[in-house]
Amino acid sequence: MKLFSIWSIIFIFLSLLSFGLNMLLEVYFEPIALIAGIFLLIGFILSFIAITKKEDGKIKFISIASFFIILFLLTWFEPFQVVRIMTWLKNIS
């Protein structure tokens, strides 16, 4: 059963959609970027669980590779997005 592998790729895809939506908006919307980061992290964790459970298929490796590729592209094109999210979280509390 490849349940964790499938869910990991779904969460990676949701994070891509959220980051894309945030880039399409004219103003920077921090909650969307935060939700996209959470989706990305959940996808990575589910992929790691799939590897530890030794699920069949290669989707789990695609999810892990996508995680690192998305983080690289995010820091390459929008390097201060992480700083914005951290500042936004600090100002909430």
C-alpha positions as CSV (number, residue, x, y, z in Angstrom):
1,M,0.0,0.0,0.0
2,K,1.4,3.4,-1.0
3,L,-0.8,5.5,1.2
4,F,2.0,7.8,2.6
5,S,3.7,8.1,-0.8
6,I,0.5,9.3,-2.4
7,W,-0.3,11.7,0.4
8,S,3.2,13.1,0.3
9,I,3.0,13.9,-3.4
10,I,-0.5,15.5,-2.8
11,F,0.9,17.8,-0.1
12,I,3.9,18.7,-2.3
13,F,1.5,19.6,-5.1
14,L,-0.7,21.7,-2.7
15,S,2.4,23.6,-1.6
16,L,3.3,24.3,-5.2
17,L,-0.2,25.6,-5.8
18,S,-0.1,27.8,-2.7
19,F,3.4,29.2,-3.6
20,G,2.1,29.9,-7.2
21,L,-1.0,31.6,-5.9
22,N,1.2,33.8,-3.6
23,M,3.4,34.8,-6.6
24,L,0.4,35.6,-8.7
25,L,-1.1,38.0,-6.1
26,E,0.0,41.6,-6.4
27,V,0.6,42.0,-2.7
28,Y,2.5,39.5,-0.6
29,F,0.1,37.5,1.6
30,E,1.9,35.9,4.5
31,P,-0.7,33.3,5.5
32,I,-0.7,31.8,2.1
33,A,3.1,31.5,2.2
34,L,3.0,30.0,5.7
35,I,0.3,27.4,4.6
36,A,2.5,26.6,1.6
37,G,5.5,26.0,3.8
38,I,3.4,23.8,6.1
39,F,2.2,21.8,3.2
40,L,5.7,21.3,2.0
41,L,6.9,20.2,5.4
42,I,4.0,17.8,5.8
43,G,4.8,16.3,2.3
44,F,8.4,15.8,3.3
45,I,7.5,14.1,6.6
46,L,5.0,11.8,4.9
47,S,7.6,10.9,2.3
48,F,10.1,10.1,5.1
49,I,7.5,7.9,6.8
50,A,6.9,6.1,3.4
51,I,10.6,5.4,3.2
52,T,10.8,4.1,6.7
53,K,7.8,1.8,6.1
54,K,9.5,0.6,2.9
55,E,6.5,1.3,0.6
56,D,6.7,0.2,-3.0
57,G,7.2,2.7,-5.8
58,K,9.4,5.7,-6.5
59,I,6.9,8.4,-5.6
60,K,8.4,8.8,-2.2
61,F,11.7,9.7,-3.7
62,I,10.1,12.1,-6.1
63,S,8.5,13.9,-3.1
64,I,11.8,14.2,-1.3
65,A,13.6,15.5,-4.4
66,S,10.7,18.0,-5.0
67,F,11.1,19.2,-1.5
68,F,14.7,20.2,-2.0
69,I,14.1,21.5,-5.5
70,I,11.2,23.7,-4.3
71,L,13.3,25.1,-1.4
72,F,16.2,25.8,-3.7
73,L,14.1,27.6,-6.2
74,L,12.3,29.5,-3.5
75,T,15.5,30.8,-2.0
76,W,16.9,31.5,-5.4
77,F,14.0,33.6,-6.7
78,E,12.6,35.0,-3.4
79,P,15.3,34.9,-0.8
80,F,13.5,37.1,1.8
81,Q,10.3,35.1,1.9
82,V,11.4,33.0,4.8
83,V,12.5,36.2,6.7
84,R,9.0,37.7,6.0
85,I,7.3,34.6,7.4
86,M,9.4,34.5,10.5
87,T,8.8,38.2,11.1
88,W,5.1,37.8,10.6
89,L,5.1,34.9,13.1
90,K,7.1,36.9,15.6
91,N,4.7,39.9,15.4
92,I,1.6,37.6,15.9
93,S,2.8,36.4,19.3
